Amino acid sequence: MILNDIVGRMKKLRHSVVFKSLFSIIFMLGVFSVIVITIGYRGFTESLLKQYSDGAFRIADTAAMLVEPDRMGEYDSQGEDTQQYQKVWTGFDRLCNSSGATFVYVIEPDTTDYEHIKFIFSTMAEWSGYTKYDYGYLRQTTNDDYKEKYRRLYEEGSQRELVIRDKGYIETDPHITAMIPLKGSDGQTKAILCVQRQMEALASARKNYVRSVIAVLLLSALVFLTGQALYLGRVLLSPVKKISNELGRFAKENTLGEKRLTDTIHNKDEIGMLADSIDSMEEQIVSYVDNITSITAEKERISTELTLASSIQMNMLPNDFSVFSEHTEFDIYASMDPARQVGGDFYDFFMTDDDHLCIVMADVSGKGIPAALFMMASKIILADFAKMGQTPAQILESTNETIAANNPENVFVTVWLGILELSTGRLTAANAGHEYPVLMHEGGSFELLKDKHGFVIGGMTGMKYKEYDVDLKPGSKLFLYTDGVPEATDVHENMFGTGRMLDALNEVTQATPQQIIANVRRAVDDFVKTAEQFDDMTMLCLEYKG
């Protein structure tokens, strides 16, 4: 249990602001330390190398004054036993032991490929522990770097070359080799004078430098982290913890606290501004929740009333088609799908006497409750005038006068109204700005009946409407609709259109009115897919059987 508790605390600490803040500081200090050490290391190394190389070249220049390059051939022919050779060697030896050089020597490279060198003079410092090369000793060139330096001194006229072997090798410890050409009176390089200096002091100094820098940085980091931790705890971490605790409490209780954050956090910086903002936010949220609670209750009440209004509206439309089952002269079916809970479209059909069926399809401008109220009034007025025995044109004229005379909101309704004489199949109709009806005779196909449109109902008084007759034969079908069918749109704003509507109607022309409406609705749904319904969609289909 104790171990699990410790692990849990460690995990919690890892995600805390304290840990993240200190970790970021440590990380930045580490990066800074690496940069400082790298820059200092390189600068220190370059400075010491320059001192070493300058000293080596000074020794080389001094040694060059002890030898006569034109006598290299003489040295080769007479060997090391001559007085002149011994004089030069003695000078090299004294210089080597007094200057701090490790190795002072003169070589003649094989200029054909610089693969081998021959030692002419060779002296070693007594303290070095190395053995000098004998006169005439022939050995392979150490590496390609040396070959390139020899070539430059012989062929490119270079006056000095430097080889740095800083990492240590099998033969020797880290060292530098300074090279200068020994030129004869003819200006040609006769040999190469080399001075080698060991770099133990350089390596040791660099190690001491790195250790010193690391120690200083660690001490500085410790002091800085301690001070920063105390500072962050006072000005950042403690206020942030208070803010975090308050937010956690508010999330659980959703009530204002006993004290405001600004009563305990006195920072004048962004933390103080944050605390003040949270105090304001909590007050606004509490107020907002109270308002939302009130609004939600009101919306629920309105939603209930809208549901009731929708039920009343739907019940006002004839939806029990079995009441006409005794009339074998026709079959009729209709549907209305509002875009909202209530709509402005409506249909109606009723018997005005034993031989006449009145059919209405209408669309009120606008949507929602205003359209629904206007729809109910229009439906009642139209039905009242129809039952008085008026013709379709007279019904529309009387309805228009009644509505337009008291219509301050300028709402209007488009209406198609027809009266079917069941005994003869004669359909007398009039159109007040509504969509074209669709007609199919027995054996044919559904086609638009482009009748003459009159002005919309409620637009202005004094309007006259023309009616027309259509003779229906047994098997003829009439399809009425509102603009919500052809104007149904998909997510790309493409409209369903009357062309697709006619295709859906002609899919199965012998279907019942109910099946025909279902086919059209399915075609619309397949077209719009997930797009939201924008307008009320109302359809009515009648089949005359005679």
MOHUVEN-V432592 format. One record per pair of residues at least 6 apart in sequence whose ideal C-beta (glycine too) atoms are under 6 Angstrom apart, sorted by sequence separation. I is the first residue (numbers start at 1). GAP is how many residues later the second one is. D is the distance in whole Angstrom. If there is no record, write none. Layout:
BEGIN
<<I	GAP	D> <I	GAP	D>>
END
This chain:
BEGIN
<<13	6	5> <110	6	5> <124	6	5> <141	6	5> <152	6	4> <168	6	5> <183	6	5> <184	6	5> <351	6	6> <352	6	5> <440	6	4> <489	6	5> <364	7	4> <420	7	5> <96	8	4> <109	8	5> <124	8	4> <153	8	6> <166	8	5> <181	8	4> <182	8	5> <350	8	6> <438	8	5> <455	8	5> <487	8	5> <488	8	4> <123	9	6> <152	9	6> <182	9	5> <336	9	6> <386	9	5> <418	9	5> <419	9	5> <75	10	6> <107	10	4> <108	10	5> <122	10	4> <165	10	6> <265	10	4> <349	10	5> <364	10	5> <385	10	5> <438	10	6> <439	10	5> <486	10	6> <122	11	4> <182	11	5> <364	11	5> <418	11	4> <454	11	4> <486	11	5> <92	12	5> <107	12	6> <149	12	4> <164	12	5> <321	12	6> <348	12	4> <436	12	5> <437	12	5> <486	12	5> <507	12	5> <179	13	5> <180	13	5> <262	13	5> <334	13	5> <385	13	5> <417	13	6> <106	14	4> <119	14	4> <163	14	4> <261	14	4> <262	14	5> <347	14	5> <385	14	6> <436	14	5> <452	14	6> <106	15	4> <179	15	5> <246	15	6> <416	15	5> <486	15	6> <504	15	5> <105	16	6> <162	16	6> <346	16	5> <485	16	6> <504	16	5> <105	17	4> <177	17	6> <178	17	5> <261	17	6> <262	17	6> <332	17	6> <382	17	5> <415	17	4> <451	17	6> <119	18	4> <145	18	6> <161	18	4> <261	18	5> <345	18	5> <381	18	5> <416	18	4> <104	19	5> <177	19	5> <260	19	5> <414	19	4> <415	19	6> <504	19	4> <118	20	5> <160	20	5> <344	20	3> <414	20	4> <431	20	5> <433	20	5> <67	21	5> <103	21	6> <175	21	5> <176	21	6> <381	21	5> <66	22	5> <116	22	6> <344	22	6> <360	22	6> <395	22	6> <431	22	5> <432	22	5> <517	22	5> <102	23	5> <175	23	5> <344	23	6> <433	23	4> <116	24	6> <117	24	6> <175	24	6> <432	24	6> <517	24	5> <66	25	4> <173	25	6> <174	25	4> <392	25	5> <432	25	5> <516	25	5> <102	26	5> <115	26	6> <239	26	5> <256	26	6> <96	27	5> <114	27	6> <340	27	6> <342	27	6> <344	27	3> <392	27	6> <97	28	5> <153	28	5> <239	28	6> <339	28	6> <340	28	5> <358	28	5> <496	28	6> <513	28	4> <63	29	6> <92	29	6> <96	29	5> <97	29	6> <174	29	6> <313	29	5> <346	29	5> <93	30	4> <149	30	6> <256	30	6> <342	30	4> <513	30	5> <92	31	5> <310	31	5> <344	31	5> <348	31	6> <442	31	5> <496	31	5> <63	32	6> <89	32	6> <239	32	5> <250	32	6> <310	32	5> <114	33	4> <309	33	5> <346	33	5> <442	33	3> <352	34	6> <396	34	5> <442	34	6> <154	35	5> <306	35	4> <352	35	6> <378	35	5> <430	35	5> <441	35	5> <114	36	5> <392	36	6> <396	36	5> <488	36	5> <114	37	6> <374	37	5> <392	37	6> <393	37	5> <430	37	4> <440	37	4> <490	37	6> <392	38	4> <490	38	5> <153	39	6> <428	39	6> <439	39	6> <59	40	5> <488	40	5> <491	40	5> <63	41	6> <109	41	4> <428	41	5> <438	41	4> <490	41	5> <59	42	5> <414	42	5> <415	42	5> <111	43	6> <426	43	6> <427	43	4> <437	43	6> <412	44	4> <413	44	5> <75	45	6> <413	45	6> <426	45	6> <427	45	6> <365	46	6> <412	46	4> <425	46	6> <365	47	5> <412	47	5> <425	47	4> <435	48	6> <364	49	5> <362	51	5> <363	51	5> <407	51	5> <484	51	4> <484	52	5> <485	52	6> <362	53	4> <484	53	4> <403	54	6> <404	54	5> <80	55	4> <361	55	5> <403	55	4> <404	56	6> <446	56	6> <482	56	4> <360	57	5> <400	57	5> <404	57	5> <399	58	6> <481	58	5> <313	59	6> <359	59	5> <446	59	4> <401	60	6> <446	60	5> <480	60	4> <358	61	5> <445	61	5> <479	62	5> <356	63	5> <357	63	5> <400	63	5> <478	64	5> <356	65	6> <477	66	5> <355	67	5> <355	68	5> <397	68	6> <476	68	5> <396	69	4> <474	71	6> <393	72	4> <472	72	4> <474	72	3> <393	74	4> <392	75	5> <108	83	5> <106	85	5> <107	85	5> <106	87	5> <105	89	5> <104	91	5> <103	93	4> <329	93	4> <101	94	5> <102	94	5> <102	95	6> <101	96	6> <102	96	5> <57	103	6> <53	109	5> <69	113	4> <69	114	6> <70	114	5> <69	115	5> <70	115	6> <60	118	5> <72	118	4> <72	119	5> <361	119	4> <363	119	4> <425	119	6> <56	120	6> <60	120	5> <57	121	5> <69	121	4> <56	122	4> <53	123	6> <52	124	5> <64	129	5> <63	130	6> <60	133	6> <60	135	4> <59	136	5> <345	137	5> <56	139	5> <56	141	5> <52	145	6> <48	154	5> <44	165	5> <40	173	6> <37	176	5> <361	179	6> <333	180	4> <333	181	4> <331	182	6> <335	182	6> <33	184	5> <333	184	6> <345	191	4> <347	191	6> <29	192	5> <343	193	4> <345	193	4> <347	193	5> <339	194	5> <339	196	5> <339	197	5> <338	198	5> <337	200	5> <336	202	4> <25	203	6> <335	204	6> <334	206	4> <333	208	6> <332	210	5> <21	211	6> <330	212	6> <331	212	5> <330	214	5> <330	215	6> <329	216	6> <18	219	6> <17	220	6> <17	223	6>>
END
